[in-house]
Amino acid sequence: MTSTIAILLQLAATLLTGAQNNPQVSLAAKQQVVAVAGQTIQLSTQAIAEVQGQINFPVPQNSGIWPNIRELMAAPYIDARGGYTQLGVAVHLDSATISFGDLNGDGYDDAMVIIKRLKADGSTESDLAAMLNQGGIMFNIADTPLGNNIQLSTIASHQIQNGEFVMNENVRYSLLGNQLIKE
């Protein structure tokens, strides 16, 4: 399985390089190559986590193609050590800041959520977590710190629009492979 993942990632890198270095490739085709490469990285990240046993608890299958809060509650979340855990002591979900929409262009709704994560020193930090709907489960593919001082009451709006997470009308995040990028 690991060698198959490595081959898929090499193929994605080759496609990206080929599209970038060929002036005859249209912008639309380049964007499509980037989307496919990103989805390959996302699937590989989840497969590696499963193969390496980083997700050592049962994750129920989604009840349908549209994710819901129940599935987010059962999903694996990245913990402070970089492993995966269930919601509980180490990770808490703020249910008032959930946005659903397609983050990675695969036609399935994903989610962006704000979580409180317990850090190794005992403090907590607010993080923005990207939850992909892939392989029949919700999966925390990436996150980024929002800092200790964020007040959830200052988040007036949040939505996934055109593959981007938009917060308060002017703060934007995009998912690139397994990384959240603030624009």
C-alpha positions in Angstrom: 0.0 0.0 0.0 2.8 2.4 0.9 4.5 1.9 -2.5 1.2 2.6 -4.3 0.9 5.9 -2.4 4.4 6.8 -3.3 3.7 6.1 -7.0 0.6 8.3 -6.9 2.4 11.2 -5.3 5.2 10.9 -7.8 2.7 10.9 -10.6 1.0 14.1 -9.1 4.4 15.8 -8.9 5.2 14.8 -12.5 1.8 16.2 -13.7 2.4 19.5 -11.8 5.9 19.9 -13.2 4.8 19.1 -16.7 1.9 21.5 -16.6 4.0 24.3 -15.1 6.8 23.9 -17.7 4.7 23.7 -20.8 3.6 27.1 -22.1 1.0 25.5 -24.4 -1.1 24.2 -21.4 -4.0 26.5 -20.7 -4.6 28.2 -17.4 -7.8 26.1 -17.0 -5.8 22.9 -17.6 -3.2 24.0 -15.1 -5.9 24.6 -12.5 -7.3 21.2 -13.1 -3.9 19.6 -12.7 -3.4 21.4 -9.4 -6.9 20.2 -8.2 -6.2 16.6 -9.1 -2.7 16.8 -7.4 -4.3 18.2 -4.3 -6.9 15.5 -4.1 -4.1 12.9 -4.6 -2.2 14.4 -1.6 -5.4 14.4 0.4 -6.3 10.8 -0.3 -2.6 9.8 0.4 -2.6 11.6 3.7 -5.7 9.7 4.9 -4.4 6.4 3.6 -1.0 6.8 5.3 -2.8 7.7 8.6 -4.9 4.5 8.3 -2.0 2.3 7.3 0.3 3.6 10.1 -2.4 3.0 12.7 -2.6 6.7 13.6 -6.4 6.3 13.7 -6.7 3.6 16.4 -10.4 3.9 17.0 -13.5 3.0 14.9 -14.8 5.7 12.7 -18.4 5.1 11.5 -19.2 5.6 7.8 -21.1 8.7 6.8 -24.8 8.2 6.6 -25.0 9.8 3.2 -23.2 12.0 0.7 -24.0 15.2 2.7 -22.0 15.4 6.0 -23.7 16.4 9.2 -22.8 17.3 12.8 -23.1 13.7 14.0 -20.4 12.6 11.5 -18.2 15.5 12.6 -18.6 14.4 16.2 -17.3 10.9 15.3 -14.5 12.0 13.0 -10.7 11.7 13.7 -9.1 15.1 14.6 -5.4 16.0 14.6 -4.2 16.3 18.1 -1.3 18.4 19.5 1.2 15.7 18.8 0.2 15.3 15.1 -1.7 12.0 15.7 -5.4 11.5 15.5 -7.9 11.5 18.3 -11.6 11.6 18.9 -13.3 14.7 20.3 -12.9 14.8 24.1 -10.3 16.1 26.5 -7.6 16.9 23.8 -9.9 18.4 21.2 -13.3 20.2 21.6 -15.5 21.2 18.7 -17.3 24.6 18.6 -20.6 23.6 17.0 -21.6 27.2 16.3 -18.8 27.7 13.8 -19.3 24.8 11.4 -19.5 25.6 7.7 -20.3 23.0 5.0 -19.3 23.1 1.3 -16.9 21.7 -1.2 -13.3 22.6 -0.2 -11.4 20.4 -2.7 -13.5 20.4 -5.9 -14.5 16.7 -5.7 -18.2 17.4 -5.7 -18.8 16.4 -2.1 -19.5 18.7 0.8 -16.7 19.0 3.3 -16.6 21.1 6.5 -14.5 23.8 8.2 -14.8 23.9 12.0 -13.1 25.7 14.8 -11.7 23.5 17.5 -10.1 24.1 20.9 -7.0 22.0 21.2 -5.2 21.1 24.4 -1.5 21.8 24.0 1.4 19.8 25.6 1.9 22.6 28.2 -1.7 22.4 29.3 -2.9 25.6 27.6 -5.6 25.6 24.9 -5.5 27.1 21.4 -8.2 27.8 18.9 -7.5 26.1 15.5 -9.3 26.2 12.2 -9.7 22.6 11.0 -10.5 21.4 7.4 -12.6 18.2 7.5 -12.8 16.3 4.2 -15.6 14.0 3.2 -13.6 11.2 1.6 -13.5 7.5 1.8 -16.9 7.5 3.4 -15.8 9.3 6.5 -15.1 12.9 7.7 -11.3 13.3 8.1 -9.3 16.2 9.6 -6.9 16.8 6.7 -5.3 20.1 7.8 -5.6 22.8 10.4 -4.1 26.1 11.3 -3.8 28.0 14.6 -6.1 30.9 15.1 -4.3 31.9 18.3 -5.2 32.0 22.0 -6.9 35.4 21.8 -9.6 34.7 19.3 -13.1 35.4 20.6 -15.6 33.2 18.9 -18.2 36.0 19.5 -16.2 38.1 17.0 -16.9 35.7 14.2 -19.9 37.4 12.6 -20.0 35.1 9.5 -18.3 32.0 8.1 -19.0 30.0 4.9 -17.4 27.9 2.3 -17.7 29.7 -1.1 -16.0 28.7 -4.4 -13.7 26.3 -2.6 -12.6 28.9 0.0 -13.4 29.3 3.6 -14.5 32.9 4.2 -14.7 34.3 7.7 -16.1 37.8 8.6 -16.3 38.6 4.8 -12.6 39.3 4.5 -10.5 36.5 6.0 -10.0 33.7 3.5 -8.4 30.2 3.7 -7.8 27.7 0.9 -7.0 24.1 1.1 -3.9 23.1 -0.9 -3.1 19.4 -0.7 -3.0 18.9 3.1 -2.3 22.5 4.1 -4.6 25.4 4.9 -3.3 28.6 3.3 -4.5 32.0 4.5 -4.9 34.4 1.6 
